[in-house]
Amino acid sequence: MAVLTSLHLGEHGTYMGAGFDYEYTFKDGKHSIKVRVEGVTSDDALVIDVDEKFAQKLIELIDEYSLRKWDGYQKSDNNVLDGSGFGF
């Protein structure tokens, strides 16, 4: 069985209030999700404890949609002028 230790998804842009970060971590035997919206510091972000079933569902979704292909993705298109971007 695969073990997922971390996952980050974020979107940031120039549109007011548009940014967010979701971060899953498995550390010291605990699973958690941190949710942060633009303007909120990482220390003040909402942290939600989740269980192993949640982590397993994440792994299933990652596999179902071949999301591992995005690992390390980094690309820029200077012709796109909306100022939005994401990280995964």
C-alpha positions as a Markdown table, in Angstrom:
| # | Residue | x | y | z |
|---|---|---|---|---|
| 1 | Met | 0.0 | 0.0 | 0.0 |
| 2 | Ala | 1.3 | 3.4 | -1.0 |
| 3 | Val | 2.0 | 5.9 | 1.8 |
| 4 | Leu | 1.3 | 9.6 | 1.1 |
| 5 | Thr | 3.3 | 11.9 | 3.3 |
| 6 | Ser | 2.5 | 15.3 | 1.8 |
| 7 | Leu | 0.4 | 17.0 | -0.9 |
| 8 | His | 0.1 | 20.7 | -1.7 |
| 9 | Leu | -2.3 | 22.4 | -4.0 |
| 10 | Gly | -2.3 | 26.2 | -4.3 |
| 11 | Glu | -3.7 | 28.8 | -6.6 |
| 12 | His | -2.6 | 32.4 | -6.6 |
| 13 | Gly | -3.4 | 35.3 | -8.8 |
| 14 | Thr | -3.8 | 39.0 | -9.2 |
| 15 | Tyr | -7.6 | 38.9 | -8.7 |
| 16 | Met | -8.4 | 40.2 | -5.2 |
| 17 | Gly | -9.0 | 37.4 | -2.7 |
| 18 | Ala | -8.4 | 34.6 | -5.2 |
| 19 | Gly | -5.5 | 32.7 | -3.6 |
| 20 | Phe | -5.7 | 29.6 | -1.5 |
| 21 | Asp | -3.5 | 26.7 | -0.3 |
| 22 | Tyr | -4.5 | 23.1 | 0.7 |
| 23 | Glu | -1.8 | 21.0 | 2.3 |
| 24 | Tyr | -2.1 | 17.4 | 3.4 |
| 25 | Thr | 0.6 | 16.0 | 5.8 |
| 26 | Phe | 1.2 | 12.7 | 7.5 |
| 27 | Lys | 3.7 | 13.2 | 10.3 |
| 28 | Asp | 4.3 | 11.5 | 13.6 |
| 29 | Gly | 1.4 | 9.1 | 12.9 |
| 30 | Lys | -1.1 | 11.9 | 12.4 |
| 31 | His | -2.9 | 13.0 | 9.2 |
| 32 | Ser | -4.0 | 16.6 | 8.8 |
| 33 | Ile | -5.2 | 19.1 | 6.2 |
| 34 | Lys | -4.2 | 22.8 | 6.4 |
| 35 | Val | -6.4 | 25.2 | 4.6 |
| 36 | Arg | -5.2 | 28.8 | 4.0 |
| 37 | Val | -6.8 | 31.5 | 2.0 |
| 38 | Glu | -5.1 | 34.6 | 0.7 |
| 39 | Gly | -4.3 | 37.1 | 3.5 |
| 40 | Val | -4.1 | 34.5 | 6.3 |
| 41 | Thr | -0.7 | 33.5 | 7.6 |
| 42 | Ser | 0.4 | 29.9 | 7.6 |
| 43 | Asp | 0.4 | 30.0 | 11.5 |
| 44 | Asp | -3.3 | 31.1 | 11.4 |
| 45 | Ala | -4.5 | 28.7 | 8.8 |
| 46 | Leu | -7.3 | 26.2 | 9.6 |
| 47 | Val | -5.9 | 22.8 | 10.5 |
| 48 | Ile | -8.2 | 19.8 | 10.3 |
| 49 | Asp | -7.3 | 16.4 | 11.7 |
| 50 | Val | -8.2 | 13.6 | 9.2 |
| 51 | Asp | -7.9 | 9.8 | 9.4 |
| 52 | Glu | -6.2 | 7.1 | 7.4 |
| 53 | Lys | -9.4 | 6.5 | 5.4 |
| 54 | Phe | -9.1 | 10.1 | 4.1 |
| 55 | Ala | -5.5 | 9.6 | 3.2 |
| 56 | Gln | -6.3 | 6.4 | 1.4 |
| 57 | Lys | -9.1 | 8.2 | -0.6 |
| 58 | Leu | -6.5 | 10.9 | -1.6 |
| 59 | Ile | -4.2 | 8.1 | -2.9 |
| 60 | Glu | -7.1 | 6.6 | -4.9 |
| 61 | Leu | -7.9 | 10.0 | -6.5 |
| 62 | Ile | -4.2 | 10.6 | -7.3 |
| 63 | Asp | -4.0 | 7.2 | -9.0 |
| 64 | Glu | -7.4 | 7.5 | -10.7 |
| 65 | Tyr | -6.5 | 10.8 | -12.3 |
| 66 | Ser | -2.8 | 10.1 | -12.8 |
| 67 | Leu | -1.9 | 13.1 | -10.7 |
| 68 | Arg | 1.7 | 11.9 | -10.1 |
| 69 | Lys | 2.5 | 13.2 | -13.6 |
| 70 | Trp | 2.2 | 16.8 | -12.1 |
| 71 | Asp | 4.9 | 16.1 | -9.5 |
| 72 | Gly | 7.6 | 18.8 | -10.1 |
| 73 | Tyr | 5.5 | 20.6 | -12.7 |
| 74 | Gln | 6.8 | 24.0 | -13.4 |
| 75 | Lys | 5.9 | 26.0 | -16.5 |
| 76 | Ser | 5.3 | 29.6 | -17.5 |
| 77 | Asp | 3.5 | 31.1 | -20.5 |
| 78 | Asn | 4.3 | 34.8 | -20.9 |
| 79 | Asn | 1.4 | 35.1 | -23.4 |
| 80 | Val | -1.2 | 34.5 | -20.6 |
| 81 | Leu | -2.0 | 37.9 | -19.1 |
| 82 | Asp | -4.5 | 37.0 | -16.3 |
| 83 | Gly | -1.8 | 36.8 | -13.7 |
| 84 | Ser | -3.1 | 33.5 | -12.2 |
| 85 | Gly | -1.0 | 30.4 | -11.5 |
| 86 | Phe | -1.1 | 27.3 | -9.5 |
| 87 | Gly | 1.3 | 24.8 | -7.8 |
| 88 | Phe | 0.8 | 21.1 | -7.2 |
